[in-house]
Amino acid sequence: MDTGTHIVMGVALGGLATLDPVVQANPTLFAAVLTGTIIGSHAPDFDTVFKLKNNATYIRHHRGASHSIPAVIIWGLLVSGIIYMFVPQVDFLHLWLWTFLAVIIHVFVDIFNAYGTQAYRPFTHRWVAYGFINTFDPYIFILHIAGIGAWILGANPVYTWVIMYSVLVLYYIKRYMDKREIVKKIKDYLPNIEQIDTSPTIKHNYWRVAITTDTTYYVATVENGHIEIVDEFKKVPMPHSDMMGLAKKDKNAAAFLTFSPVYRWEINDFDDFTEIRFIDLRYRSDSRYPFVAVVQIDDNMRIMSSYTGWIFSEQKLQSKLYMRDSPV
């Protein structure tokens, strides 16, 4: 989820903590728990610091180890431990339990986005992305704001949080059913399907879909249950050439290939270099595919320049590649 939603989830969880008799009876502990749930609900995303290094590092590591099972345990202990250093008179067990729950919920809700996480590490490094909740879902955000507002205005916390979380659970079930219906329709519509990647958008009934069959990649939209194929690409095996092998070893391309579950590739020859592109098919926007990895290799089999990330114009992409090829 986005940062704003994670934060309001932390505030709401702090409100839910008032149902704990130990927290309710101690204002200092409540303040510590509220701090813990807010920070804990955002802590796994502290790995965004990797973006300061480069996109390849960010793509490879964001929502990776920081969202793993060991990290969830460590974040809970670290955040509650730091808070406890400043208020050692509070009950550490209850502080840790609510903070730990905030971290768990953060990672849990992230697995339902199209971006996904490596939440099952160390058992598997597979990216888990169930793809039926948008990174920013206005319904989820507004529901939390309404619950927090009612709580601040004095509404009964038991009724407030039971109602809010009950509605939230039902909403997640509905979105899962929406995705299941879309997948069923696609399987009835196209033969020999190997994989379907769904990406819900901020519009409730509008989805982006990337479909892999045994011969073709299809890019589609689904609006109000209606499937429209907007692009299709033949599924061509990647060549086992020295140039392709070199491109795949580049840090930017390697990060992209580790992360992207469905992409196509293309090779373009120019006068003094060859450009290899890897194009993720999940994020089509305005007839473009903005998430790419590009490697430019000269005639002497040396990498001149490379880039990976979200780019919305060819001019911007070329400027990024040029900057990496220029002296520092």
C-alpha positions in Angstrom: 0.0 0.0 0.0 1.0 3.7 -0.2 2.6 5.5 2.7 -0.6 7.4 3.6 -2.7 4.3 3.9 -0.1 2.5 6.0 0.0 5.5 8.4 -3.8 5.7 8.8 -3.8 1.9 9.3 -1.3 2.5 12.1 -3.5 5.1 13.7 -6.5 2.9 13.5 -4.6 0.0 15.0 -3.6 2.4 17.9 -7.3 3.1 18.4 -8.1 -0.6 18.4 -5.4 -1.0 21.1 -7.7 0.9 23.5 -9.8 -2.3 23.7 -6.8 -3.8 25.5 -7.5 -3.2 29.3 -3.8 -2.8 30.1 -3.4 -0.1 27.4 -6.7 1.6 28.3 -5.7 1.9 31.9 -2.4 3.6 31.2 -2.3 6.8 29.2 1.5 6.7 28.9 1.4 3.1 27.6 -1.4 4.2 25.1 0.8 7.0 23.8 3.7 4.5 23.4 1.5 1.9 21.7 0.1 4.6 19.3 3.6 5.6 18.4 4.6 2.0 17.9 1.6 1.2 15.7 2.2 4.3 13.5 5.9 3.7 13.1 5.5 -0.1 12.9 2.9 0.2 10.2 5.4 2.0 8.0 8.8 0.4 9.2 9.2 -2.2 6.4 9.1 0.6 3.8 12.1 2.2 5.3 13.9 0.2 2.6 13.0 3.0 0.2 16.4 4.5 1.2 17.8 2.1 -1.4 16.4 4.5 -4.0 19.1 7.0 -3.0 21.7 4.6 -4.4 20.1 3.7 -7.8 16.9 2.2 -9.3 18.4 -1.2 -9.7 19.2 -1.6 -6.0 15.7 -0.2 -5.1 13.9 -2.6 -7.5 15.8 -5.6 -6.3 15.5 -4.9 -2.6 12.3 -2.8 -2.1 9.7 -5.1 -0.4 12.2 -7.9 -0.5 14.2 -8.8 2.7 12.6 -5.9 4.6 9.2 -7.6 4.2 10.4 -11.2 5.0 9.4 -13.3 8.0 12.6 -12.6 9.9 12.4 -8.9 9.1 8.8 -8.7 10.5 10.1 -10.1 13.8 13.1 -7.8 13.9 11.0 -4.7 13.0 8.6 -5.4 15.8 11.4 -5.8 18.4 13.4 -2.9 17.0 10.6 -0.3 17.0 9.1 -1.3 20.3 12.6 -1.6 21.8 13.5 2.0 20.8 10.3 3.4 22.2 10.8 1.5 25.4 14.2 3.1 25.9 12.4 6.5 26.2 9.5 5.2 28.4 10.9 2.2 30.3 8.0 2.4 32.9 5.5 1.0 30.5 4.5 -2.7 30.0 6.9 -3.8 27.2 4.9 -7.0 26.4 1.8 -5.0 25.4 3.9 -2.4 23.6 5.6 -5.1 21.6 2.5 -7.0 20.8 0.6 -4.0 19.2 3.8 -2.8 17.4 4.4 -6.3 16.1 0.8 -6.6 14.9 1.2 -3.3 13.0 4.3 -4.6 11.2 2.5 -7.9 10.4 -0.5 -6.0 8.9 1.8 -3.8 6.8 3.4 -6.9 5.1 0.1 -8.7 4.9 -1.8 -6.0 3.0 1.1 -5.5 0.6 0.8 -9.0 -0.8 -2.5 -8.2 -2.3 -1.1 -5.5 -4.6 0.2 -6.1 -8.1 3.7 -5.0 -7.0 3.8 -7.7 -4.3 6.5 -8.6 -1.7 8.9 -11.4 -0.9 6.9 -12.0 2.3 7.6 -15.8 2.4 11.3 -15.4 2.6 13.4 -17.3 3.7 11.3 -20.2 2.5 11.1 -18.8 -1.0 12.3 -15.7 -2.8 9.2 -15.7 -5.0 7.4 -12.4 -5.4 4.0 -12.7 -3.9 1.5 -10.4 -5.6 -2.1 -11.5 -5.6 -3.2 -8.4 -7.6 -6.7 -7.5 -6.4 -6.0 -4.4 -4.3 -4.6 -1.2 -5.8 -1.5 0.3 -4.1 -3.7 3.2 -3.2 -7.3 2.1 -2.7 -9.5 5.2 -2.0 -12.2 3.0 -0.3 -9.7 1.5 2.2 -8.2 5.0 2.9 -11.6 6.7 3.3 -12.8 3.9 5.6 -9.9 4.3 7.9 -10.3 8.1 7.9 -14.0 7.7 8.8 -13.1 5.2 11.6 -10.4 7.5 13.0 -12.7 10.5 12.8 -15.5 8.7 14.6 -13.1 7.6 17.3 -11.7 11.1 17.9 -15.2 12.5 18.1 -16.0 10.1 20.9 -17.7 7.1 19.3 -17.6 3.8 21.2 -14.3 2.2 20.2 -15.7 -1.3 20.4 -18.4 -0.6 17.9 -16.2 1.7 15.8 -13.4 -0.8 15.2 -15.5 -3.9 15.0 -17.6 -2.2 12.3 -14.6 -0.8 10.4 -12.6 -4.0 10.3 -15.7 -6.1 9.5 -16.4 -3.9 6.5 -12.7 -4.0 5.5 -12.7 -7.9 5.6 -15.8 -8.0 3.5 -14.3 -5.5 1.0 -11.2 -7.7 0.6 -13.4 -10.7 0.0 -15.4 -8.8 -2.6 -12.2 -7.7 -4.4 -10.9 -11.3 -4.4 -14.2 -12.4 -5.9 -13.9 -9.6 -8.6 -10.5 -10.9 -9.6 -11.7 -14.6 -9.6 -14.5 -13.6 -11.9 -12.1 -11.8 -14.3 -9.7 -14.7 -14.4 -12.6 -17.1 -15.1 -13.8 -14.9 -18.0 -10.4 -14.7 -19.5 -9.9 -18.5 -19.3 -13.2 -18.9 -21.1 -12.2 -16.3 -23.7 -8.6 -17.5 -24.5 -7.1 -21.0 -25.0 -3.9 -22.4 -23.5 -3.4 -19.8 -20.8 -0.3 -20.2 -18.7 -0.4 -17.1 -16.5 -2.7 -14.2 -15.7 -1.4 -11.1 -13.9 -4.0 -8.7 -12.7 -3.4 -5.0 -11.8 -6.4 -3.2 -10.3 -6.4 0.6 -10.8 -7.7 3.4 -8.6 -11.0 3.1 -10.6 -12.9 0.4 -8.8 -14.2 -1.5 -11.9 -11.2 -0.9 -14.2 -8.4 -3.5 -14.3 -5.2 -3.9 -16.3 -4.4 -7.5 -17.2 -1.3 -9.2 -18.7 -2.0 -12.7 -20.1 0.5 -15.3 -21.0 -0.4 -18.2 -23.3 1.7 -20.9 -24.9 2.3 -18.7 -28.0 1.3 -15.1 -27.2 1.4 -12.3 -24.6 -1.9 -10.4 -24.5 -2.4 -7.1 -22.7 -6.0 -6.3 -21.9 -8.2 -4.0 -19.9 -11.3 -5.2 -18.0 -14.0 -2.6 -17.4 -17.3 -3.5 -15.7 -16.6 -7.1 -16.6 -15.9 -6.4 -20.3 -12.6 -7.7 -21.6 -10.8 -5.7 -24.3 -7.5 -6.9 -25.8 -5.4 -3.8 -26.4 -2.1 -5.4 -27.4 -0.7 -8.7 -28.3 2.9 -9.9 -28.8 4.2 -13.2 -30.1 6.0 -15.2 -27.4 9.5 -15.4 -28.8 12.3 -17.4 -26.9 15.1 -15.2 -25.8 18.3 -15.9 -27.9 21.2 -17.6 -26.2 23.8 -15.2 -27.6 26.8 -13.6 -26.0 25.2 -10.2 -26.3 22.0 -11.2 -24.6 24.0 -12.9 -21.9 26.0 -9.8 -21.3 22.8 -7.7 -21.2 21.2 -10.0 -18.7 24.2 -9.7 -16.4 24.0 -5.9 -16.3 22.8 -4.8 -12.8 19.8 -2.8 -14.2 18.6 -5.6 -16.4 19.2 -8.3 -13.8 17.1 -6.3 -11.2 14.3 -6.0 -13.7 14.4 -9.7 -14.6 14.4 -10.7 -11.0 11.3 -8.6 -10.3 9.1 -8.8 -13.5 6.9 -11.9 -14.0 5.8 -11.0 -17.5 7.8 -9.1 -20.1 8.8 -9.0 -23.7 12.2 -8.2 -25.1 13.5 -6.5 -28.3 16.8 -5.9 -29.9 17.5 -2.7 -32.0 20.7 -2.3 -34.0 22.2 1.2 -34.5 25.3 2.4 -36.3 27.8 1.9 -33.4 25.8 0.1 -30.7 23.0 -2.4 -30.1 20.2 -1.7 -27.7 18.4 -4.5 -25.8 15.1 -3.7 -24.1 13.1 -5.6 -21.6 9.5 -4.3 -21.3 7.1 -5.2 -18.4 3.6 -5.8 -19.8 1.7 -5.2 -16.5 1.7 -1.4 -16.4 0.4 -0.2 -19.8 -0.5 3.5 -19.6 -1.5 5.8 -22.5 -0.3 3.2 -25.0 3.1 3.0 -23.4 4.8 0.4 -21.2 6.6 2.6 -18.7 8.5 0.0 -16.6 11.5 -1.1 -18.6 15.2 -2.1 -18.5 17.5 -0.9 -21.3 21.1 -2.0 -22.0 23.2 -0.4 -24.8 26.2 -2.4 -25.9 28.9 -1.2 -28.3 30.6 -3.1 -31.1 33.4 -4.2 -28.8 30.9 -6.0 -26.5 31.1 -3.4 -23.8 28.1 -2.0 -22.0 27.9 1.7 -22.8 24.9 2.6 -20.7 21.9 1.0 -19.0 18.8 2.0 -17.1 15.8 0.5 -15.4 12.7 2.1 -13.9 9.4 3.8 -14.8 9.8 6.1 -17.8 6.8 7.8 -19.5 8.5 9.2 -22.6 11.2 8.1 -25.0 13.0 11.5 -24.6 13.2 11.0 -20.9 14.5 7.5 -21.3 17.3 8.6 -23.7 18.3 11.4 -21.3 18.6 8.9 -18.5 20.8 6.7 -20.7 22.9 9.6 -21.9 23.5 10.8 -18.3 24.9 7.3 -17.5 27.2 7.4 -20.5 28.5 10.9 -19.7 31.6 11.6 -17.5 30.7 12.3 -13.8 
